[in-house]
Amino acid sequence: MLFNKQLKDIKPYEGGKPIELVVREYGIDAENIVKLASNENPFGTSPKVIQAIKENAHSVYMYPDDSMTDLKNSLAKKFEINVENIIIGAGSDQVISFAINVKANRYKKVLTAKTTFAMYEIYAKQVGAKVVKTPSHQHRLEEFLNIYKKDKDSIGIIFLCLPNNPLGESLDKDEVFLFLKKIDKNTLVVIDGAYQDFAYAKDPKKRVDPKELIENFPNTLYLGTFSKSYGLGGMRVGYGIASKEITSALYKMRPPFNVTSLSLKAAVAALEDDEFVQKSIKNNFKQMKKFENFASENKINFIDSYTNFITFIFDKDRNSTEIAQLLLKKGIIIRDLQSYGLNGVRITIGTPEQNELFFKEFQSLL
Ligand SMILES: *Cc1c(COP(=O)(O)O)cnc(C)c1O
């Protein structure tokens, strides 16, 4: 069958391997599998979330509250913004697709860093938009600016992933704001803040506050998610924060009832347990040190990370695909980065026990 032409160069998204698949393919018991591949919270989610889901299970026969008022109110309070500045998506992924749909097409390109979140490119290609990438793997704003200046009229959206998945680096807010001053008001700049809470816990200079952002730059869209620090990856909830002009445009792309009722309840409950999130973030950076030490002791290069994962880059004498495959046979799932053109792996920081197991198995391979 002939499909739309733009499908030809779309490579479908490849998520971290699910535990179920490793059980099936390698016959390892589920309880012995350690998944450090999708940047989930290794401690699960808050008990308050689980209680909210249980308490609301009886209502699943009804469509969700499509105004999403409770969650919007909670987010508005958290960020000191208005409800009209918020759009909720089935994961912030869905908000990315709305953004692409309102600003990119055959004639309007998308500008990203060379190595960044894969979905920007996939959604761009779905609408037939061309993706322009900076020469460096990591975010270098002078490179973004050089490309932008030469091609201003044909660039519809710029994506800054702060911190960047899958590499872990993050830019300082001051640097980002200086950059934004040089961008035309008609170009949408998306600040993907999926890991912002990790970043500013490590270094306050990295904090991009959504309120300050949209007040200064009405052409920006801030993205947040409940999938990482809040431990709600399975519920699919994320949000976008922007000027009313932008959220109104994004709303035109939204399918009806795009977020489930239990997901909405879970997200509201998650926002009420900041202690859980802060504890998770604290563990994260304490454990991150162990990964850095492990890498140094074994002469492996790593990227200084502002997230809940760490990226190891190997020299030519090691092959990342092989390493990821050998670990998989031991029941440890990590993310190979060869599909990004990098001989490296991305490892989600786990619980102390999970990490010890990782170090032990990895050490035995080296
Ligand atoms: C995980 C992630 C998202 C979105 O996750 P959702 O589960 O769709 O909310 C967006 N951007 C980046 C960089 C991510 O790592």
The ligand as a Tripos MOL2 file, in Angstrom:
@<TRIPOS>MOLECULE
LIG
   15    15     1     0     0
SMALL
NO_CHARGES

@<TRIPOS>ATOM
      1 C1         10.0290   11.7760   29.3830 C.3       1 LIG1
      2 C2         10.1490   13.0010   28.5630 C.ar      1 LIG1
      3 C3          9.0370   13.7070   28.0500 C.ar      1 LIG1
      4 C4          7.6280   13.3380   28.1330 C.3       1 LIG1
      5 O1          7.1880   12.3710   28.8440 O.3       1 LIG1
      6 P1          5.6340   12.0780   28.9480 P.3       1 LIG1
      7 O2          5.6270   10.7630   29.6020 O.co2     1 LIG1
      8 O3          5.0630   12.0690   27.5640 O.co2     1 LIG1
      9 O4          5.0550   13.1870   29.7590 O.co2     1 LIG1
     10 C5          9.2480   14.8530   27.3480 C.ar      1 LIG1
     11 N1         10.4580   15.3110   27.1320 N.ar      1 LIG1
     12 C6         11.5350   14.6870   27.5820 C.ar      1 LIG1
     13 C7         12.8580   15.2670   27.3160 C.3       1 LIG1
     14 C8         11.4280   13.5070   28.3010 C.ar      1 LIG1
     15 O5         12.5300   12.8700   28.7150 O.3       1 LIG1
@<TRIPOS>BOND
     1     1     2 1
     2     2     3 ar
     3     2    14 ar
     4     3     4 1
     5     3    10 ar
     6     4     5 1
     7     5     6 1
     8     6     7 2
     9     6     8 1
    10     6     9 1
    11    10    11 ar
    12    11    12 ar
    13    12    13 1
    14    12    14 ar
    15    14    15 1
@<TRIPOS>SUBSTRUCTURE
     1 LIG1         1 GROUP 0 **** ****
